[in-house]
Amino acid sequence: RASPLDPPQRVHGMATLGMRVPVVARARAEPIVPRVSSARLPGPSMFGCFKPRPDDVGAACVRLPRREARRTCLTGSVEGTGRGLTRGWTSVARAAAGDATAAGDDQADKAVVAVTKYEGSSELATQLEAAGDAVAEYLNEALKTWEPPKFLWRTLYTLLLLGLVVKRVVWQRKLNMQQTLQQIARVGPDTLGVAMLTSSFVGMVFTIQFCKEFSKVGLTRVIGGLLGLAFTRELTPVICAIVLAGRVGSAIAAELGTMQVSEQVDQLRTLGSDPVDYLVAPRVVACAISLPILSLLSFSIGMAASILLADLRYGISPNAIIDSAAKYLEAGDISIMCFKALAFGAVIAVISCGWGQTT
C-alpha cells in the first residue's frame, strides 16, 4: 500500500508493481535493515527531509520499516518546511509591522500638523469673530444716535415708487381710469395758460435777438428755421416742464402730504386699496400725457408770437419765417419734443408724489 504522501507517479508505479509481482509487494512490507554508513545517510535527495544525526540513525530510520521510515522522514520534512514558512511569514509580518509603524508615524506627523493648523485657524477665527463683534457693537452704538439725511431716504422712496408705477402701468396694466381722467382735466387747464404765456414771451425774446443780428448780415430767411429748431429741441419741453413743476407738482406734493398727515393714506390701506394704484399712478400718467400736448400748444403759440413780432417790428414777412421753419424742421424734431415732454412729466409727477408721501 502506498503512502498518502507519495507523489501520483510513484503511487501509480507501486500499484502496477503490486499487481504484477505480489511477492515483491509482500517483501517490501517486511522490515528491511539497510546498510548504514556516514556516507549513505538519508538526506533530502532520498527522503525529502533533513539529515538525521549519526547517533540517531538507528532510532529514526534504520530500525523502522522503510514505509514507516519514509513516513517519519516526510513528517519531519513537513515540520521543517512549516517551521521555515513560519519563520518566513514571521519576517514578512515583522516587515509589514515596521511599514505600518512607519506609515503610522507619518500619519501621526500629518495629524499633528493638521491639529497645529486647525489650532492656528481656530485662533484666527476667534480673533476675527472678536473684531467683528467689536465693529458691530460700535456700529450699533453709532446708529442709535445717527439719523440718515431726510433727502436720502426720500430719494430712495421716490425711486422705489417709480419702479412700482412702472410695474403697475406697463407690466400689470392696472390703472384707475376715473382718477386718471380727473387728473388730466386738472393738470391741463391749470398749466395751459401759464405755459402759453411763458412760451410766447420766450419766443418774442428770441425773435428780437435773431432778427436784430441776422438782419445785419442779410440772413433773415433762416430766422424761422432757427426759431423752430430752438423751440422743438430745447425751449418748449423745458419751459412746459418748469411750469408744470411749479404749478402742478407743488400742488400734488401738498395734497399727498396732507393726506399722509391726516392718515387718509392709512385709511385707504385699511379699506383694501393700494395708494400707488389710487393716488400715485393716475397722477403720473396724467402728467406724462398732458405735458406733450401742452408742449405742442406752447410751440404753436411761441412761433405765432415770433412771427407777429418779426412782421410788426422788423418788417420780415410771415411767409418767409413759415417757409424757413418748414424747410429746416423735420418730423423727428417734433417727436423728440414730445418724448422729452413725456419723460419730464413722468419724472416731475413721481418726485412730487414721493415727496408728498414722505412728509
Secondary structure, DSSP 8 states (H G I E B T S, - for coil): ---TTS-HHHHHHHHHHHHH-HHHHHHHHS-------GGG---HHHHSS----GGGHIIIIISS-HHHHHHHHHHHHHHHHHHHHHHHHHHHHHHHHHHHHHHHHHHHHHHHHHHHHHHHHHHHHHHHHHHHHHHHHHHHHHHHH----HHHHHHHHHHHHHHHHHIIIIIS----HHHHHHHHHHHHHHHHHHHHHHHHHHHHHHHHHHHHHHHHHT-GGGHHHHHHHHIIIIIHHHHHHHHHIIIIIHHHHHHHHHHHHTTHHHHHHHTT--HIIIIIHHHHHHHHHHHHHHHHHHHHHHHHHHHHHHHHHS---HHHHHHHHHHH--HHHHHHHHHHHHHHHHHHHHHHHHHHHT-
